[in-house]
């Protein structure tokens, strides 16, 4: 060391040594909003639901029908209507816990989607439907997820990270993402869609990017409302990536214990027959 040069350690403070000696503190897993928020927000969700089926919500309900959503689907996902600012309310429940309330704004100007204050929007919407050892579909956005549930049900469980830019905390959501044996990912036909594809591919088991049939479709809803055959498209995907076993009886028995987590009304042998007979409707 040259004369007069001060050793680096001599100019460090005690605080510097403590920081060097300490390991980085792990971040707490991403968690749902607290009990107070839950109680208040659940009340709002019920108010919005009632408003959607009132005279004030007629235009909002018509908007949902135009997107191809049926009343049963709208009820199932608890959609509602907020008068000001005008918007469709979209609650996200996972295992009975409310994670966020998002609004699809119907007024011009401003962002298309906003969240109720205190929401935790980086959640997997419809994550409850994911079945261990079975193929799943990831789409970009809640409305596409609802439409897929309406058309596919247990045949191809569908979920979404809610937004292409959401960070997926594996400490919280990893236990859901490891359930599917294959995760088919359908990104929107835009730049955010490619971001979602990259994010989910890194977080999922056996991710496979898929696309809609040839055409200028932005997303699942666009394809469906233009007359596209969603059940047929889904069956084609399953035939290619998760084909039906030859022994239908064995398949029905294998699926029975898992699918009962989703629905008590699933007819496993009938569902199996749908795969092998594209002429059958859903």
C-alpha positions as CSV (number, residue, x, y, z in Angstrom):
1,X,0.0,0.0,0.0
2,X,1.5,3.4,-1.0
3,X,2.4,5.8,1.8
4,X,-0.3,8.2,2.9
5,X,-3.1,6.0,1.4
6,X,-5.9,5.5,3.8
7,X,-7.2,1.9,4.0
8,X,-10.8,1.6,2.9
9,X,-12.0,0.1,6.2
10,X,-10.7,3.1,8.1
11,X,-13.4,5.4,6.5
12,X,-16.3,3.0,7.1
13,X,-18.8,3.7,9.9
14,X,-20.0,1.2,12.3
15,X,-23.3,1.2,10.5
16,X,-21.5,0.1,7.3
17,X,-20.1,-2.9,9.1
18,X,-23.5,-3.9,10.4
19,X,-25.0,-3.7,6.9
20,X,-22.2,-5.8,5.4
21,X,-22.5,-8.4,8.1
22,X,-26.3,-8.8,7.8
23,X,-28.0,-11.1,5.3
24,X,-30.7,-9.5,3.2
25,X,-34.1,-9.8,4.9
26,X,-36.6,-11.9,3.0
27,X,-39.7,-10.1,1.9
28,X,-43.1,-11.2,3.3
29,X,-45.2,-13.1,0.8
30,X,-47.8,-11.2,-1.1
31,X,-51.0,-11.3,1.0
32,X,-54.7,-10.4,0.7
33,X,-56.0,-7.2,2.2
34,X,-56.8,-7.3,5.9
35,X,-60.0,-8.0,7.8
36,X,-61.2,-4.5,8.0
37,X,-60.9,-4.0,4.2
38,X,-62.5,-7.4,3.6
39,X,-65.6,-6.5,5.6
40,X,-66.1,-3.1,4.0
41,X,-65.3,-4.3,0.5
42,X,-67.6,-7.3,0.7
43,X,-70.4,-4.9,1.5
44,X,-69.6,-2.8,-1.5
45,X,-69.4,-5.9,-3.8
46,X,-73.0,-6.9,-2.7
47,X,-74.2,-3.3,-3.3
48,X,-72.7,-3.4,-6.8
49,X,-74.2,-6.8,-7.6
50,X,-77.7,-5.6,-6.7
51,X,-77.2,-2.4,-8.7
52,X,-76.3,-4.3,-11.9
53,X,-79.8,-6.0,-11.9
54,X,-81.6,-2.8,-11.2
55,X,-82.9,-0.3,-13.7
56,X,-79.7,1.8,-13.2
57,X,-77.6,-1.1,-14.3
58,X,-79.4,-1.9,-17.5
59,X,-76.8,-0.4,-19.8
60,X,-74.0,-2.1,-17.9
61,X,-75.7,-5.4,-18.2
62,X,-76.2,-4.9,-21.9
63,X,-72.5,-4.2,-22.2
64,X,-71.7,-7.6,-20.6
65,X,-74.2,-9.4,-22.8
66,X,-72.5,-7.8,-25.8
67,X,-69.2,-9.3,-24.6
68,X,-70.9,-12.7,-24.9
69,X,-71.4,-13.3,-21.2
70,X,-74.6,-15.1,-20.1
71,X,-76.6,-14.2,-16.9
72,X,-75.4,-17.4,-15.2
73,X,-71.8,-16.4,-15.8
74,X,-72.4,-12.9,-14.6
75,X,-73.9,-14.2,-11.4
76,X,-71.2,-16.8,-10.9
77,X,-68.4,-14.2,-10.9
78,X,-70.3,-11.7,-8.8
79,X,-70.2,-8.9,-11.3
80,X,-71.8,-5.6,-10.4
81,X,-72.3,-2.0,-11.4
82,X,-71.0,1.2,-9.8
83,X,-72.8,4.4,-10.7
84,X,-70.0,6.8,-10.1
85,X,-67.5,6.6,-11.7
86,X,-69.6,4.4,-14.0
87,X,-68.1,0.9,-14.3
88,X,-68.5,-2.8,-14.0
89,X,-67.2,-4.2,-10.7
90,X,-65.1,-7.4,-10.9
91,X,-64.3,-9.0,-7.5
92,X,-61.5,-11.5,-7.3
93,X,-62.0,-14.3,-4.8
94,X,-59.5,-17.0,-4.2
95,X,-60.3,-19.7,-1.6
96,X,-63.1,-17.5,-0.3
97,X,-60.9,-14.5,0.3
98,X,-61.4,-11.2,-1.6
99,X,-58.1,-10.0,-3.1
100,X,-59.3,-7.1,-5.2
101,X,-62.2,-5.3,-6.7
102,X,-61.5,-4.0,-10.2
103,X,-63.7,-1.7,-12.3
104,X,-64.1,-1.7,-16.1
105,X,-64.8,1.9,-16.6
106,X,-67.7,2.8,-18.9
107,X,-67.1,6.5,-19.1
108,X,-64.8,8.0,-21.7
109,X,-61.3,9.2,-20.7
110,X,-58.9,7.9,-18.1
111,X,-57.7,4.3,-17.7
112,X,-59.9,1.5,-18.9
113,X,-59.4,-0.4,-15.6
114,X,-59.0,0.9,-12.0
115,X,-59.1,-0.9,-8.6
116,X,-60.9,-0.2,-5.4
117,X,-58.4,1.4,-3.0
118,X,-56.6,-1.1,-0.9
119,X,-57.0,-3.9,-3.4
120,X,-54.1,-6.4,-4.1
121,X,-54.5,-6.8,-7.9
122,X,-51.4,-9.1,-8.4
123,X,-53.5,-12.2,-7.8
124,X,-54.5,-15.2,-9.9
125,X,-58.1,-14.6,-10.9
126,X,-60.1,-17.9,-10.9
127,X,-57.2,-19.8,-9.4
128,X,-59.6,-22.1,-7.5
129,X,-60.4,-24.0,-10.7
130,X,-56.9,-25.3,-11.3
131,X,-56.7,-29.1,-11.0
132,X,-53.6,-31.0,-10.0
133,X,-52.2,-33.1,-12.9
134,X,-54.5,-31.6,-15.5
135,X,-54.1,-29.1,-18.3
136,X,-55.0,-25.4,-17.7
137,X,-55.3,-22.3,-19.9
138,X,-54.0,-18.9,-19.0
139,X,-55.5,-15.8,-20.7
140,X,-55.0,-12.1,-20.3
141,X,-57.9,-10.6,-18.4
142,X,-60.9,-11.4,-16.3
143,X,-63.5,-11.1,-19.1
144,X,-61.7,-13.7,-21.2
145,X,-61.5,-16.0,-18.1
146,X,-65.2,-15.7,-17.5
147,X,-66.0,-16.5,-21.1
148,X,-63.7,-19.5,-21.0
149,X,-65.5,-20.8,-17.8
150,X,-68.8,-20.3,-19.5
151,X,-67.7,-22.3,-22.6
152,X,-65.2,-24.8,-21.1
153,X,-66.1,-25.3,-17.4
154,X,-64.0,-28.2,-16.1
155,X,-62.9,-29.3,-19.5
156,X,-60.1,-26.7,-19.7
157,X,-59.8,-24.8,-16.4
158,X,-58.8,-21.2,-17.1
159,X,-57.2,-18.4,-15.1
160,X,-55.5,-15.1,-15.5
161,X,-52.9,-13.0,-13.7
162,X,-55.3,-10.1,-14.1
163,X,-52.8,-7.8,-15.9
164,X,-49.9,-8.5,-18.2
165,X,-47.7,-6.4,-16.0
166,X,-48.5,-8.0,-12.7
167,X,-45.6,-9.6,-10.8
168,X,-46.4,-13.1,-9.8
169,X,-45.3,-13.8,-6.2
170,X,-44.4,-17.5,-6.2
171,X,-44.4,-17.7,-2.4
172,X,-48.2,-17.0,-2.6
173,X,-49.2,-18.3,-6.0
174,X,-46.7,-21.1,-6.7
175,X,-48.9,-23.7,-5.0
176,X,-51.6,-22.9,-7.6
177,X,-49.3,-22.7,-10.6
178,X,-47.7,-26.2,-9.9
179,X,-51.1,-27.9,-10.1
180,X,-51.5,-28.1,-13.9
181,X,-49.3,-30.7,-15.7
182,X,-49.4,-28.3,-18.7
183,X,-50.1,-24.6,-18.8
184,X,-51.3,-23.4,-22.2
185,X,-50.8,-19.6,-22.4
186,X,-52.9,-17.5,-24.8
187,X,-51.5,-14.0,-24.8
188,X,-53.4,-11.0,-26.3
189,X,-52.2,-10.0,-29.8
190,X,-50.2,-7.0,-28.5
191,X,-47.1,-6.1,-26.6
192,X,-48.5,-6.5,-23.1
193,X,-49.6,-10.0,-24.2
194,X,-46.0,-10.9,-24.9
195,X,-45.0,-9.6,-21.5
196,X,-47.6,-11.9,-19.9
197,X,-46.3,-14.8,-22.0
198,X,-42.8,-14.3,-20.7
199,X,-43.9,-13.8,-17.1
200,X,-46.2,-16.9,-16.9
201,X,-43.7,-19.1,-18.9
202,X,-41.1,-18.5,-16.1
203,X,-43.6,-19.3,-13.4
204,X,-45.6,-22.2,-14.8
205,X,-45.1,-25.9,-15.2
206,X,-44.6,-27.0,-18.8
207,X,-45.8,-23.7,-20.4
208,X,-46.8,-23.8,-24.0
209,X,-47.8,-20.7,-26.0
210,X,-51.0,-21.2,-28.0
211,X,-52.9,-19.0,-30.4
212,X,-56.4,-18.6,-31.7
213,X,-57.4,-19.8,-35.2
214,X,-56.2,-17.7,-38.1
215,X,-57.8,-14.2,-38.1
216,X,-57.4,-10.7,-36.8
217,X,-58.4,-11.6,-33.2
218,X,-57.1,-9.5,-30.3
219,X,-58.3,-12.0,-27.7
220,X,-60.6,-14.8,-26.7
221,X,-63.6,-12.5,-26.5
222,X,-62.9,-10.9,-29.9
223,X,-62.9,-14.4,-31.4
224,X,-66.0,-15.5,-29.7
225,X,-68.2,-12.4,-30.4
226,X,-67.2,-12.7,-34.1
227,X,-68.8,-16.2,-34.2
228,X,-65.7,-18.3,-33.3
229,X,-66.2,-21.8,-32.0
230,X,-64.5,-21.7,-28.5
231,X,-65.4,-25.3,-27.4
232,X,-64.1,-26.7,-30.7
233,X,-60.9,-24.7,-30.3
234,X,-60.4,-25.9,-26.7
235,X,-61.0,-29.5,-27.8
236,X,-58.4,-29.1,-30.5
237,X,-55.9,-27.9,-27.9
238,X,-56.5,-30.8,-25.6
239,X,-56.3,-33.3,-28.4
240,X,-52.9,-31.9,-29.3
241,X,-51.3,-31.2,-25.9
242,X,-53.2,-33.4,-23.4
243,X,-54.9,-36.1,-25.5
244,X,-57.6,-38.4,-24.1
245,X,-56.5,-41.8,-22.9
246,X,-57.8,-44.8,-24.9
247,X,-59.4,-46.3,-21.9
248,X,-62.4,-44.0,-21.2
249,X,-63.4,-45.8,-18.1
250,X,-60.0,-45.5,-16.6
251,X,-59.9,-41.9,-17.6
252,X,-63.2,-41.1,-15.9
253,X,-62.1,-42.8,-12.7
254,X,-58.8,-41.0,-12.7
255,X,-60.4,-37.6,-13.2
256,X,-63.3,-38.2,-10.7
257,X,-61.5,-37.3,-7.5
258,X,-59.8,-34.2,-8.9
259,X,-62.7,-32.7,-10.7
260,X,-65.0,-32.9,-7.7
261,X,-63.0,-30.1,-6.2
262,X,-64.5,-27.9,-8.9
263,X,-68.0,-29.2,-9.5
264,X,-70.4,-31.8,-8.1
265,X,-72.2,-31.9,-11.4
266,X,-69.4,-33.0,-13.7
267,X,-70.2,-36.0,-15.9
268,X,-66.8,-37.5,-16.4
269,X,-67.6,-40.1,-19.1
270,X,-69.7,-37.5,-21.0
271,X,-66.8,-35.0,-20.8
272,X,-64.5,-37.6,-22.0
273,X,-66.8,-38.3,-24.9
274,X,-66.8,-34.7,-25.9
275,X,-63.0,-34.8,-26.5
276,X,-63.3,-37.7,-28.9
277,X,-66.4,-36.5,-30.7
278,X,-66.1,-32.9,-31.9
279,X,-69.6,-33.0,-33.3
280,X,-71.0,-33.0,-29.8
281,X,-72.0,-29.6,-28.4
282,X,-71.2,-28.1,-25.0
